[in-house]
C-alpha cells in the first residue's frame, strides 16, 4: 500500500500546475470557458432560441438570456427527463441529481451531463485530493480507504430510462473502477435507500477496514460515527480507525460542529477540508490549512459564474456582475451557466468574497433562508457565527438548530425563536442566549439597531430540544440521510411550528 500511496500522491500533485494557472489568470480562464459553453450549445433548442450561433459576447449573453429560476427552466428539464435531447445541452443526459437540500415540499431535478460528471464533479474530487496532498505531502491517505455516505437513486417516474437521486449517489454509481476500489462500503450498501438499515450495514462492514478519510455532510457523518462507537464500545473513532487523517465536509457550515468532531476524533493530526459540491456542480475547495470555511473558487470546471448583488436580487431583471467586478465582503447571489445546460441559473446560495487574488469565497447562506421580519436581515452566516460563539462560551456542543420570527402582536414586541438540539447542553442556557444575542448584534448592525432599547426586537427565546427532535422530524418527512439538511432560518414559522410539535415546552 505504501507504493500505491506514493504513486497516487505523485499523480495528484501534477494537477496543482493547472490550478495555479486559473489562480493567476482567472478572467481569461472564465472567458475561454464561456465561449466554449456558448459554442458547444449553439445547436440546442435553447441555443437557437437565444442566438448562440452569433458568437455572443458576455454583454450580449446577459442582454439576451434571462436570469432563470428552477421553475423557469423546468419545462425544458421535464422534456429531457421524458426522453427528448439536445434541448439545453447537446450530450445525452440520462442522470438527474435530485436536490432536496434544506427540506422543501418539491424536489428539484438537476440534469447531469457526461461533461458535468467528468469535468466538474469528478474533477473537483480529484482536485480536492491534489490540494490536500500539496498541503500535506507526507500524507498516508492512500494506504487505506475513504468512507463516504451516499444517497440513493432510482428510475424517474417520468421515464424508466433515466435515473434520479442524490448527487452523491449519481457520482458513486458512475465512479471509475480505480476510484471504487479506494472507497468503502461497497456500492450496494452505500446506495441503500433505507437510512437506518444503511447505517447498521455500514457499521458492520467499515469497522473492519483501514479507513483513512471520511467525506460527507457533518450531521449525517456524525450519526454514523456515533453509532460505530455504540456498536464497538470504543471511546473514540481513532480506536477503530487509527490511521484516520482527513474529513472532507460540505453542505452545511462546519463551525458549529467543529468541537463535536474534535471530541469524537481527539487528534491534532486530524485534518478538515471544506468543499462546495452541490447538485448543480462542484464550485469550491479549501486550499489553505487553517482557513475555516474559506474556499478557492474553482474556475475551470465548465461553470461560468455571475453574481447578483443582494440589493438587486428581488428585481425582475437583476443586474449581474462578472468575476472581475465583484468586491470583498459583499453578499452575492450565485448565478451559473454550466456544461449540463443550466443557463444563468440562480442556484439559491449566497456567497461573499474573502480574497480577490486568487478568488476565495465563503458561503453566507441561502437566498430563501433568512429572517427579515423586522428589517433585521439575519442571514445563515450570522446565525452560525453566533451559535459557535455561544457554544464556546458555555461549553456546549450543538447537534442541530432552526430559528424563525416571533411576530408582533398587540402590546407585544417581536423577536426570534430558536429551537436547538445539543449533543452537550450549555452549562447555562441563559448565558448561552445572552451570548447568542450579543454576537448577533456584533455581526449584524441591522439586528443591533432593532434590538436597541428593545424597540422592535426582544431578547431571543431559546428552546432546548430533546435528543432526536430533528431526526424524528426528518424521518416523518421521509428525508433521512442523503443531502437533506435542516432549514437553519426561515422568515415564517412553518418549519419551526412543525418541529415544536416534537417538543414539550411552556410557551
FENMOGI-V982312 format. One record per pair of residues at least 4 apart in sequence whose C-alpha atoms are under 7 Angstrom apart, sorted by the first residue. I is the first residue (numbers start at 1). J is the second residue. Records with the same first field share a line. If there is no record, write none. Layout:
I: J  J
This chain:
1: 5  143
2: 6  143
3: 7
4: 8  142
5: 9  140  142  143
6: 10
7: 11
8: 12
9: 13  133
10: 14
12: 129  130
13: 130  133  134
15: 19  130
16: 20  130
17: 21
18: 22
19: 23
20: 24
21: 25
22: 26  29  299
23: 358
25: 29
26: 30  299
27: 31  324
28: 32
29: 33  299  300
30: 34  299  304
31: 35
32: 36
33: 37  302  304
34: 38  304
35: 39
36: 40
37: 41  339
38: 42  52
39: 52  53
41: 47  89  90
42: 47  48  52  53
43: 47  48
44: 48  86  87  88  89  90
45: 49  86  87  88
46: 50  87  88
47: 51  52
48: 52
50: 64  65
52: 56
56: 60  61
57: 61
58: 62
59: 63
60: 64
61: 65
66: 344
67: 344  345
68: 72  73  344  345  346
69: 73  345  346
70: 74
73: 77
74: 78
75: 79
76: 80  87
77: 81
78: 82
79: 83  84
80: 84  85
81: 158  159  162
82: 158  159
83: 159
85: 92
86: 90  91
88: 341
89: 340  341
91: 113
92: 113
93: 111  112  113
94: 162  163
95: 111  112  162  163  164
96: 109  110  111  112  163  164  165
97: 109  110  111  112  164  165  166  167  170  279
98: 107  108  109  110  164  165  166  167
99: 107  108  109  166  279
100: 104  107  108  483  484
101: 483  484  485
102: 484  485  486  487
103: 484  485  486  487
110: 279  280
111: 340
112: 116  117  340
113: 117  340
114: 118
115: 119  339
116: 120  121  339  340
117: 121  122
118: 122  123
119: 123  301  302
120: 124  281  282  301  302
121: 125  281  282
122: 126
123: 127
124: 128  282
125: 129
126: 130
127: 131
128: 132  285
129: 133
130: 134
131: 135  287
132: 136
133: 137  139
141: 212  213
144: 210  211  212
145: 182  183  184  210  211  212  213
146: 182  183  184  211  212  213  214
147: 183  184  185  211  213  214  215
148: 214  215  216
149: 190  216
150: 168  169  190  191  482
151: 166  168  169  191  193  481  482
152: 165  166  169  191  192  193
153: 163  164  165  166  169
154: 163  164  165
155: 160  161  162  163  164
156: 160  162  163  164
165: 169  170
166: 170  482  483
167: 171  279
168: 172
169: 173  191
170: 174
171: 175
175: 179  180
176: 180
177: 181
178: 182
179: 183
184: 206
185: 189  190  202  205  206
186: 190
187: 191
188: 192
189: 198  201  202
192: 198
194: 198
195: 199  480  481
196: 200
197: 201
198: 202
199: 203  224
200: 204
201: 205
202: 206
203: 207  228
207: 240
210: 241
211: 241  243  244
212: 243  244  245  246
213: 244  245  246  247
214: 246  247  248
215: 247  248  249
216: 221  248  249  250
217: 221  249  250  251  252
218: 222  249
219: 223
220: 224  481
221: 225
222: 226
223: 227
224: 228
225: 229
226: 230
227: 231
228: 232
229: 233  234  235  236  237
234: 239
236: 264  265
237: 241  264  265
238: 242  244  265
245: 269  270  271
246: 270  271  272
247: 271  272  273
248: 272  273  274  275
249: 273  274  275
250: 274  275  276  277
253: 293
254: 258
255: 388
256: 384  387  388  398
257: 261  398
258: 262
259: 263  397
260: 264  397
261: 265
262: 266
273: 286
274: 285  286  293
275: 284  285  286
276: 282  283  284  285
277: 281  282  283
278: 282
283: 297  298
284: 295  296  297  298
285: 295  296  297
286: 294  295  296
287: 295  296
293: 362
294: 360  361  362
295: 360  361  362
296: 359  360  361
297: 359  360  361
302: 338  339
303: 336  337  338  339
304: 336  337  338
305: 322  323  335  336  337
306: 320  321  322  323  334  335  336
307: 320  321  322  332  333  334  335
308: 312  313  318  319  320  321  332  333  334
309: 313  331  332  333
310: 331  332  333
312: 318  319
313: 318
321: 325  326
322: 326
327: 353
328: 353  354  355
329: 352  353  354
330: 352  353
331: 350  351  352
332: 350  351  352
333: 348  349  350  351  367
334: 346  347  348  349  350  351
335: 344  345  346  347
336: 343  344  345  346
337: 342  343  344  345
338: 342  343
348: 366  367
349: 365  366  367
350: 363  364  365  366  367
351: 361  362  363  364  365
352: 361  362  363  364
353: 360  361  362
354: 360  361  362
355: 359  360
356: 360
364: 380  381
365: 369  379  380  381
369: 489  490
370: 377  378  379  380  489  490  491
371: 377  378  379  404  405  489  490  491
372: 376  377  378  491
373: 405  491
375: 446
376: 446  447  450
377: 446
378: 382  447
379: 383
380: 384  488  489
381: 385
382: 386  440  443
383: 387
384: 388
385: 389
386: 390  436  439  440
387: 391  436
388: 392
389: 393
390: 394  432  435  436
391: 395  396  397  426
392: 396
394: 426  427  428  432
395: 426  427
396: 424  425  426
397: 422  423  424  425
398: 421  422  423  424
399: 421  422  423
400: 420  421  422
401: 419  420  421  488
402: 418  419  420  487  488  489
403: 416  417  418  419  488  489  490  496
404: 416  417  418  489  490  491  492  493  496
405: 415  416  417  491  492  493
406: 414  415  416  417
407: 414  415
408: 412  413  414
409: 413
413: 456  457  458
414: 456  457  458
415: 457  458  459  460
416: 460  461
417: 460  461  462
418: 461  462  463
419: 462  463  464  465
420: 463  464  465
421: 464  465  466  467
426: 432
428: 432
429: 433
430: 434
431: 435
432: 436
433: 437  460  462
434: 438
435: 439
436: 440
437: 441  459  460
438: 442
439: 443
440: 444  447
441: 445  447  448
444: 448
445: 449
446: 450
447: 451
448: 452
450: 454  455  456  457
451: 455  456  457  458
454: 458
465: 469  503
466: 503
468: 472
469: 473  502
470: 474
471: 475
472: 476
473: 477  499
474: 478  479  480
475: 479  480
479: 484
480: 484
493: 497
494: 498
495: 499
496: 500
497: 501
